[in-house]
Amino acid sequence: MKLPQNIQDMMDDFSYLDDWEDRYMHVIELGKSLAPLSDNERNAHTKVNGCVSQVWLVLETKDDNINNPTLHYRGDSDAHIVKGLVAVVLTLFSARTAQEISDMNALAILSGLGLEEHLTPQRSNGLHAMVKRIKQDAENLLP
C-alpha cells in the first residue's frame, strides 16, 4: 500500500538518521513546529489518558462528507520529547478521513521509524494511548 506523501517524507527523514541521538533530536525539533494550544484547550476533554506527561489533542472535523468526515488535530505536551511524538502522530492522522484513520496501521508505521525500541515503557504506552484515542475518534464518526 502506498503511503500518503507526508508520511513517506517523514519516514524518509528518519531513515537518514543513523543513531538514536539524532532521531531523538529530530523528534524534539518536530515538536517545536507545533502551534501552542490555548489554556482553554488544555482541559480534561482534550487530555489523553495513559500518558505519563501531559498530552492534549484537539479534534476539529470538516464535514465535507457526513459519513466520512475529515479529522484535523492540533496537539501539545508539557515534555519536549513527548511534544515531538505528538507531532509524529499528527503527521500520521491529521487531515485524514475517519475511514483512512480507521484503516491505517499506525503502529507498523511507527515501528518503521525506529522510535519505540528507544522509548521508555511509559512513553511507549503514551504513544499507543494517542493512537488509540485518535482511532477511537475516527470510529465514533463512522456510520
C-alpha positions as CSV (number, residue, x, y, z in Angstrom):
1,M,0.0,0.0,0.0
2,K,1.3,3.4,-1.0
3,L,1.6,5.8,2.0
4,P,0.5,9.4,1.8
5,Q,3.3,11.6,0.8
6,N,3.8,13.4,4.1
7,I,4.1,10.1,5.9
8,Q,6.6,8.8,3.3
9,D,8.6,12.1,3.7
10,M,8.7,11.6,7.4
11,M,9.8,8.0,7.1
12,D,12.5,9.1,4.6
13,D,13.7,11.8,7.0
14,F,14.0,9.2,9.8
15,S,15.8,6.7,7.6
16,Y,18.7,9.1,7.1
17,L,19.2,9.4,10.8
18,D,21.6,6.5,11.8
19,D,21.7,6.7,15.6
20,W,19.1,7.2,18.3
21,E,20.5,10.6,19.5
22,D,19.9,12.1,16.0
23,R,16.4,10.6,15.9
24,Y,15.7,11.9,19.4
25,M,16.8,15.4,18.4
26,H,14.7,15.2,15.3
27,V,11.7,14.3,17.3
28,I,12.2,17.3,19.6
29,E,12.6,19.6,16.6
30,L,9.3,18.3,15.1
31,G,7.6,19.1,18.4
32,K,8.9,22.7,18.2
33,S,6.9,23.1,15.0
34,L,3.6,22.6,16.8
35,A,1.5,25.7,17.5
36,P,0.8,26.0,21.2
37,L,-2.7,25.3,22.5
38,S,-4.6,27.9,24.4
39,D,-5.1,27.4,28.2
40,N,-8.8,26.8,27.4
41,E,-7.9,23.9,25.0
42,R,-5.9,22.2,27.8
43,N,-8.7,20.5,29.6
44,A,-10.0,17.2,30.8
45,H,-11.8,16.6,27.5
46,T,-8.7,17.1,25.3
47,K,-6.2,15.4,27.7
48,V,-5.0,12.0,26.6
49,N,-5.3,9.4,29.4
50,G,-2.5,6.9,29.6
51,C,0.4,9.3,29.1
52,V,2.9,10.0,31.9
53,S,3.4,13.5,30.6
54,Q,0.6,15.9,30.0
55,V,-0.8,15.4,26.4
56,W,-3.7,17.2,24.8
57,L,-5.3,16.5,21.4
58,V,-7.8,18.9,20.0
59,L,-10.1,17.5,17.3
60,E,-11.7,19.6,14.6
61,T,-13.8,17.9,11.9
62,K,-14.6,19.1,8.5
63,D,-17.9,17.6,7.5
64,D,-17.3,17.6,3.8
65,N,-18.7,14.1,3.8
66,I,-21.1,13.4,6.6
67,N,-20.4,9.7,6.5
68,N,-16.6,10.0,6.4
69,P,-15.6,13.4,7.8
70,T,-12.0,14.7,7.7
71,L,-10.4,14.9,11.1
72,H,-7.9,17.7,11.9
73,Y,-5.9,17.6,15.0
74,R,-3.8,20.0,17.0
75,G,-1.8,18.9,20.0
76,D,0.7,19.7,22.7
77,S,2.6,18.3,25.6
78,D,4.5,19.6,28.6
79,A,7.5,17.5,27.7
80,H,9.8,18.1,24.8
81,I,10.2,14.5,23.5
82,V,6.5,13.8,24.0
83,K,5.6,17.0,22.1
84,G,7.7,15.6,19.3
85,L,5.9,12.3,19.5
86,V,2.6,14.3,19.3
87,A,3.9,15.9,16.1
88,V,4.7,12.5,14.6
89,V,1.2,11.2,15.5
90,L,-0.4,14.3,14.0
91,T,1.6,13.7,10.8
92,L,0.1,10.3,10.6
93,F,-3.5,11.2,11.3
94,S,-4.4,14.9,10.9
95,A,-6.2,15.9,7.7
96,R,-7.3,12.4,7.0
97,T,-10.8,11.0,6.8
98,A,-12.3,8.9,9.5
99,Q,-12.1,5.8,7.2
100,E,-8.4,6.5,6.4
101,I,-7.6,6.7,10.1
102,S,-9.5,3.6,10.9
103,D,-7.8,1.6,8.1
104,M,-4.2,2.9,8.9
105,N,-1.8,0.5,10.5
106,A,-0.2,3.3,12.5
107,L,1.8,1.0,14.8
108,A,3.5,-0.6,11.8
109,I,4.4,2.9,10.5
110,L,5.7,4.0,14.0
111,S,7.7,0.8,14.2
112,G,9.3,1.6,10.8
113,L,10.5,4.9,12.3
114,G,12.6,3.0,14.8
115,L,11.4,5.1,17.8
116,E,9.7,2.7,20.1
117,E,12.7,0.5,20.8
118,H,14.4,3.5,22.4
119,L,11.4,4.9,24.3
120,T,10.7,4.1,28.0
121,P,7.8,1.8,28.5
122,Q,5.8,4.8,29.9
123,R,6.5,6.9,26.8
124,S,5.7,3.9,24.5
125,N,2.4,3.5,26.4
126,G,1.7,7.2,25.9
127,L,2.3,6.9,22.2
128,H,-0.1,4.0,22.0
129,A,-2.7,6.0,24.0
130,M,-2.5,8.8,21.5
131,V,-3.0,6.4,18.6
132,K,-5.9,4.6,20.4
133,R,-7.6,8.0,21.2
134,I,-7.4,9.1,17.5
135,K,-8.6,5.7,16.2
136,Q,-11.5,5.8,18.6
137,D,-12.4,9.4,17.5
138,A,-12.5,8.1,13.9
139,E,-14.5,5.0,14.7
140,N,-17.0,7.2,16.6
141,L,-17.6,9.3,13.4
142,L,-18.1,6.4,11.0
143,P,-21.6,5.2,10.3
